[in-house]
Amino acid sequence: MFMERPYLYEIEPTNHCPYRCIMCPNGLGWMTRSKGFMELRIFKRALTALSPEQRLLRLHHFGEAVLHPEITSMIQMVTDKGLVPLISLNPFTLNNDLIEMLADADPGIVCFSMDGFTARAVKEIRGIKMPVEHGIEMIRRFCQVTRSKGCKTLKVLQTVMLDRNRTELEARDKLASALGGSDFCIYDAPNTGFGFDSIIRKHSASCHDPALVSREDCQAPFNQVVVLWDGGVAICCYDYNGDTVIGNISSETLETIWNGDKARQLRKLFLSGHARKNPRCRTCFKAPQRPVTQSEILSVKNTRAFEEERVILNMYERSFGKIVS
């Protein structure tokens, strides 16, 4: 009824974040769990739990991953496992030294999360007061350095679609054109509100996609996990407070956690149509409000995680050729 070994959707190097993004629970100050940085021993344990079919690993969750002092070691460890590491970062966090370090680690995919292209928009959306030119220059510098070093790093300029930035997409497109190359692309990311329809309606009313709230029900308890910075294994990639934690990988194997009582109880809620009894699921528009049948449980090859991986890696392979695992 569920995968023998779940897809490891994200690892959270840290949940520290200097930004106050208007569409993020962490930025809105809703996160109450403790903050910290993942120890490398926990990171290593997480890497031993990967599904054999998995080829991509996201090194971010609810924090600015590149703030972790050992992020380059983490990237290298993922590469050594034969996977493509993906990190998402805010270009305003970068500096020349960090760019050099990241380039030497040769991350597979880097998403520059930039949602405003004027100083006012950056302040209103990201909650920081900083010249927009700094973020743009850091992206330029990153492209220059990775290309000069011959890195096989796909650069993605990602913009969350918000009412506030709809008029700035032309400036974004001009920047992308200036930086263009086979290793650079743009991505218009939907504002998922991390499951909160209220966030979507407040900040993305003009570009609100009805499919966002009517798409298929969540099936995360049957096929995926996220590892938080302290080793907590959560089911949900929208889980900012650890409400779906089913165990801790620092003291248990993922196999034990995945087959344990907490995981089974959460699946039971979903199967019986009572998913919203879980605190995180209660406010999530993707949580099913009806019983989930066994026939609706997706197969390994058809899970959302594997489908997203396929799309992302197709983009990567168009730039750098077939991945040899």
Disulfide bonds with the S-S distance in Angstrom:
none
